[in-house]
Every structure is written in structure tokens, then in C-alpha cells.
Amino acid sequence: MHAPMSGDRFAAFKHPSYTLFFFARFLGAFATQIVSVSVGWQMYDQTGSAFYLGLIGLFQFLPSLVLMLVTGSVADRYNRRAIVAICMIVSALCGGALLGLTLADAFSPIPVFGILIVFGIERAFNAPAVQSLAPNLVPEADLANAIAWNSTSWQTASIVGPVVGGLLYGVSATTAYSVALVFFVASALLIFLVKRPAQKKSSEAISWGTILAGFRFILSEKVVLGAISLDLFAVLLGGAVALMPIFARDILTLGPWGLGMLRAAPGIGAILVAVALASYPVRHNAGLLMFAGVALFGLGTLIFGLSETAWISIAALMLMGAADMASVYVRETLIALWTPDEVRGRVNAVNMVFVGASNELGEFRAGTMASLLGPVPAVVIGGVGTLAVAVLWAVGFPQLRKIDSLDAPDSQSAD
């Protein structure tokens, strides 16, 4: 039997190592958002190309795809805390490289894409380690609460980071990259302060069988397969983040600060839902909540694509963020609770590739489609596609739709 879910909204923070992890993840995510806004705006200023905006996402995703079979095994065999700390140091080096290019007035697509590939390699190793580390820092009864606060941390960074990034870039690109560099270093230091947690390491000899264990588990567990693939296709079709510089500059006639507001809007909606979920955990109808979240995400994408008014666009993006948060909360909790710790890194490596595909490849899809059809059709088609995915997956994965609670996975039906 699994331990019942704690009703204390701050249960996860009773564990000092988790508190350090929480703030380290916040600073790392904050710095990443600053870099993301700055690189996107600077690239569009330099090239005026929607296609190059799409390539920013593609070059960050490819390393996760190529290294997927390695990164998960590393997270299962080695100290996850150390892996995360090393990755934060690499992020700091990448931020420093972008700062150096800007100071040298040498910012151009080829060197920037090279730096983004290194960023992508760092994220490929960091993502499964981070996702697998959190369950090692709290008892199972507090895991759903920790996941909700993890999402709150990331979403808070998603709110404040783009706004601050836009404001800092308005001062200068140098200022933006300098602040991001400081935050990456601070994140690494906090992770080093986390006590090394207990971890069930994989002791099997390395073979194709052990490397592919994450795939085998996902394919055999239909609830996890449905949850991961739902997110993949929904966000792959619905993502419009890469096109925000175009909407901010050419459609809504906003400047860098306005771009920051657009980037922050999904986070505002998401953090409101995340705080509500941390305070009032989902007790029933979790599967239906996840599908409703995906459908509302698609609807928000459709409204954003059609809007030519700033406040309507921001409201639509807030709806997207709120809906996505509800869906992600259910999905991440299911994956964490249904996955044994000894294969958690490999499962999360696969999951992170799916998440990366939905985000970075989604940006590439949006940028490519926008270059062919224009930004508005690219976003509208994506929104309609996301709505269709919600319906198709609800029909195709009835066992996922029927999931009720999140605190006792062994009592759920997965037939």
C-alpha cells in the first residue's frame, strides 16, 4: 500500500534538502527564461527570420534525442545531485559564452546555435536527474505536494523571468546575460548544499536490455504511455512560444517589455493553478482533469492565434498556462508514483525527450509553418490540432481517462 497523500500545503518544505532543491531549481529556471527571451529577441533583431527562431528550439532538443539512451542510465547509476550541480555549471558557462559574444559584437546564428547545442546537452543530462532527484528528497506521502511546488517554482520563474529578461534586454543584452550567469552559479551552489539522498541505483550490468528498460516500462504501463504521449502531441501542435517575438513586434506592436509580458502570461495562469493544487490536492477525477486541461490549452492557443488585441492575447495565454499546469500536475504525479526508483532516471529521460519534442520541436514546427503560411495560421492550426488530440486520446486511452485519485496508484485500474 502507498502512504496516503499529505494534506499540509507546505509538507515538502519540512525537508531541508527539498527546500534547497526548490530554490536552486527556481534560480536555474529563472536564468534559463532570461536567456531564452534574450536569445530569441536578439536573433530576431539580427536576422528577422521566423525560421531561425524555430531553429533555436530544434538545436536545444536534438541533444536530448541523441543522448536519450545514455542520460537516463547515468541518472540511475550515479549521484543525481552531483549531475544536477555539474549541469548548472555548464549552463553558467553557456551563459558566459553568450555574454562574451555580445560583448565582442559577434552575436550571429552559427556560434549561437553552437552554444545552444551545448545548452541542449546540459539539459539532456539535467532533466532526468532533476525529475528523479525530487522523489528522493521527500517521503511518498509528500511527493504530490513536492511536485505541485516544483511546478510553482518553475512557473514563478516563467512569470518573472521573461518580464525581467525583457526589461534587462531593454537595458542591454549584456545586462541580461550577466544576470543569468549569476543565477546559474547560485543554483549550482545551492545544489551542492543538498545532502546526498538515498537512491536505489541500478546494479544491473550495462546492456541494451538495461538501457532500454525505460522504454519497456513505458510501453508496458498504459497509464504512463498515455500520459506522456498526450503531452507530446498536444504541445507539439499547440506550442506558440517561438512565434511570440513576431506577435509582440508585428501583430500586437509591443516592444521587448511586451514580449516579456506575453512570455510571462502562461506562467501567471499556471502559478495560480499550481498554488491551488498545492493547497487543495486533486482527490478525484484526476484523469478527466488532465484531458480537460489539454482541451482548454488548445482553446487558448486558438484564441491567441486569432487575437489582434494585447489584453485578449495575454488572457488567452494565461488560460493556456492554467490549463497546462492542471494537465502537467496530474501527468508528473502519475509518472513519479507509478515508476520504480531504480528505473526512474531512464523513464524520465524518455519523458524529457517527449517533453522536449513537444516544446522545442513544437517551436520548430511553429517557426517552419509560420515561414510558409504566416504566424496566425500556424498558431490557429496548432490550436485545432491540440483539441483533436484531447478527444482522440480520451477515446484511445480509457484507462487513463478513468484514473480517479493520485495517492494510491496500486488501487487504480490499468486494464
N, C-alpha and C positions, 0 to 999 in steps of 0.2 A: 504493500500500500504506500502511496505517496503522502507526504505530510500535507495537511490542509494549508491553504493559502493564508498568509497573514493578513489581518485587516488593518494593521498600522500603516498609515500612509508614508511614514518615514522609516519603515522597518529596515531597509537596506543600509541606511546611514548609521545604524548601530554597530556596523562593522567597519573599523578604521581603514582597512585596506581598500574596501569598496569606495569609501569617501575620497581617498587619494586618487583612485582609478577614475572616479566620476569627474573630478576637476581636471585631471590630466587629459581625459578624452574630450572634455569641453574645450580646453585650450588648443588641442590639436585640431579639432573640428573648426574652431573659430579661425585659426590661421589658414586652414585649407579654404575656407569660404573667402577670406580676404584675397588669397592668391587666385582663386577661381574667377572672382569678379574682375580683378585687375588684369589677369592674362586675357580674359575674354574681351574686355573693353579695349585694351592696348592692341590686341590682334586686329580687332575690327577697325580701330583708328589707323593702323598701319596698312591694312590690306583691303578693307571694305568688302570682304568676301564672306558670305554665309557658309560656303564650303569649308573654309579654313576654321570657322567656328565649330563646325561639325567634326573636323579632324582633331580638335583639342580633346574631345571626348573619346574618339577612337584610339588615339595614341595612349591614353591613360588606361583603356580597357584591355588592349591586346596583351600586355604582360600577364594579367590575371588569367587570361585564357590559355596562354602558352605554358605558364608555370603552375596551373591548377593542380596537377598531379603531384607536384613537389611541395607546395606551400602547406597543404593540409597535413601531409605526413610530418613536416617539420613542426607544426603546431602540436601534433600528438606525441612527438618523441622528445621535444626539447622544452626548456623553460619558457613558457608563454610570456611571462612578464619581461624577460630579457629580450625576447623577439620584438615585443611592442616598443621597448625603450630604444633598441637599435634602429627600428623603423622611424621613430620620431627624430633621431639624429640625422638619418638620411633625408628626411623631409626638410630639416633645417638646412642641410647642405644644398638641396634643390632651391629652397627659398633664397639662400645666399647667392646661388648661381644666377637666378632671375634678377636679383638686385644688382649683381655685377654687370650683366648685360645692359641693364637700364642705365647704370652709371656710365658705362662705356659707349652709350648711344649705339649699341649693337643689337638691339632687340629686332629679331626677324624670324620668320617661320621656322627655318631649318634648325638653328640652335635651340629655339624654344621647344620645338617638338622633341628634340633630343632630351632636354631636361624633363619634359612631361613623360617620356618613356621611363626614365629613372624613377620619377614620381609614381608611375604605374607599377613598377617592380616593387617599390616600397609598399604600396597599398596591397599588392598581391600577397605579400607575406604578413602584413599588418592585420588585414581584415579577418582571416580565420583565427589568428591568435587573439585579437581583441574580443571577437564574438565568443571564443571558447574560454577566455580568461574570466569573464564576468561570472559565469556559473560556479567557478572555483572559489569566488570571494564571498559568497553568501550561502546560507543553507537553502535547501529546496523550497521551504515554506516562504522565503523572502525573494525567490527568484523572479516571480511575475512583477513584484514591486520594483526590483532592481532593473528589469527590462523596461518598465514604464519610465523610470528615472533616467536610464540610459538614453531613451528616446527624447526625453525632456532636455537632457544635456545637449544632444546633437541638434535638436530643433531650436533651442535657445541660441546656439551658435549660428544656426541657419537664419535666425531673425536678425541678430545683432551683427554677425559677421558681414553679410552683404551690405548693410547700411553703412557700417564703419568702413568696409572696403571701398565703397563708392565715395564716401567722404574723404578718406585718406588718398584715394586715387585723384580726387578733385584737387587735393593739395599738390601731390606729385606721386608718380608711380614709385619713386624711390622710398617715399614715406610709407606707402602701403606694404612694400616688400620688407622693409626694415621691421615694422611691427609684427608681421607674420613670422619673421625669423626669430624674434624674441619669444613669441608664444610657442613656437615649435621647441625651442630649447627648454622653456619652462615645463612643457608637457613631458619631455624626456626625463627631467629631474624628478618630477612627481612620480613617474612610473618606477624609477629606481628606488623610491622610498617605500613602495608597496612591498610588504613581506611576501616572500616566496610562498605561494599557496600549495596545498596538497593537490596533486594532479595524477589521475590514473593514466600513466603513459603506456603507449602501445609497446609490448615487448616482443611482438612477432618479428621474425626476420623479414627484411625488406624484399618484397617480391611484387609482381604485378597484381597478385591477389590482395595484398595488404594496401597497395597504392590505390586500387580501385574499390576499396571497401566502402568509401563514402558513396560512390555511385550505386553499389549493390544495395546499401541500406536504403537510399532514397527510392530506388526502383521497387524495393520490396515493401516499403511503407507508403501506402497510397495517400494517407493524410499529408505526409511531408512532401511527397511528389506534387500533389495538387496545390499545396500552399506555395511552394517555390515556383512552380511553372505559372501559376496565376499571376504572381507579381512580375515575373519575367515579361510575359506578353502584354500585360496591362500597361506597364510603364514604358516598355519598348515602343508601344503605339502612342501612348498619351503624353510622353515627355516633351516639354516645350522650352526647357531651361536654356538650351543652346541658342535659341532664337530671341531671347529676351533683349540682347543689345539692339536687335533690329526693331522689335516692338517699341522699346524705350526711345530710340532715336528717330525712327522713320514713321511709325504709326501713331504713337502716343505723344511724340515730340517732347520727351523728357531727357534730361542730361544724366551724368553719372550718378547723381544722388537719386534720381528717379529710377535708374536701373537697380540701385541698391534696394529701393522700396519694393520693386517688383520681385527681386530675388528673395526679399525677406517675407513677403506676404504669405507664401505657403507655410513658412515656419511659424508665423503668428497663429494661423489656424491650427497647425499641428501641436504647438505647445499648449494651447488651451485644452485640446483633447487629451494630450499626454498627462497634464496635471489632473484632469478629471479622472483619468483611468488609474493614476497612482492613488488617488483618494477614494475612488469608487470602482474597485476591480470588476471586471466582467464576470458575472456569476452564471449567466445562462445565454443561450443562443449565440455563442461565440462565432460559429461558422457563418450564420446569417449576417452577423455584424461585419465580418470580413468581406463578404460578397457585396453588401450594401456600400461599404467603403469604396470598393473598386468601381462600382457603378456611379457613385457620386463624383469620384475622381474624373471619370470620363465626361460627365456632365459639366463639371467645372472647366475642363480643358476645352470643350466645345464653346462654352460661353466666352472664355478668354480669347479664343481664336476669332470670334465674331465681333468682339467689342472694339470700339474706337474711342472709348471714354476711360480715362485713367482710373476713376474710382470703381467702375464696374469691373475692369480688368483686375484690379487689386482684390476686390471681393471674390471674384472667380478663383483667383489664385489661393486665397485664404480657404475657400471651400475645398480646393484640391488638397491642400496641406492637411486640413482637418480629416478629410475622408481617408487620405493615405495613411495618416497616423493610426486611425482605428484599424485599418487593414494590417498594417505592419505590426502593431501590438499583438494581434492575435497570431499572425504568422510566426513572429520571432519567439513568442512564448511556446507555441506548439513545437517548433523545431528544437528549442532548448530542452523542453521536458521529455520529448519523445526520443531524444538521441542519447545513447550511452556515452559517457565521458571519454572512453578510450578511442572512440572514432569521431568525437565532436569536431576536432580540427579538420579532418577530411570532409566531413559533411558540410561544415561551414565554408570550406574552400570552394566546394561546388556551389553552395548557396551564394557566396560572394561573387562568383563568376556570373551566376544568374542575375544577381543584383546589378553587377557591373554592366552586364549585357543590357539590362533594362534601362540603366541610366546613361552610360557612355555610348552604347550602340544606339540607344534611343535618340541621343543628341546627334549622332552621325546621321541617323535616318531623317531626323527633322531638318538638319542642315542641308543634306543632299536633296530632299524633297522640296525644300524652300528654294534652292537654287534652280530647280526645274519648274516648279509650279507657283512659287511665291510663298511667303511666310504664312499668310492666312489660310490658304488651302491645306498646307502642310499640317497646321495645328488642328484644323477642323476635322480632317480625315482621321487624324490620330485619336481625337475625342470619340468619334463614332466607332472606331475600331475597339477602343477600350470598353465601351458599353457592350459591344458584341461579345468581347472576351468574358465579361462578367456573366452574361447569360449562358454562353457555351460551357464554361467551367462549372457553373452551378448545376447544369444538367449532366455534365460528364463526370463530376466527382461528387455524387450524392452523399458519400460517407463524410466528406469534408463539410458539406453544407449542414449536415445533421450534428456536427460537433456542438455540444452544449456548454460544458464548463471547461475551465483551463487548469483546474487544480488537481485533477485526478485522471491523467491520460489512460491509465490501465483500465478505467471503467468505461472508456468511450468505445463505441463500436467502430471498427475499421474494416468491416466486411465490404 
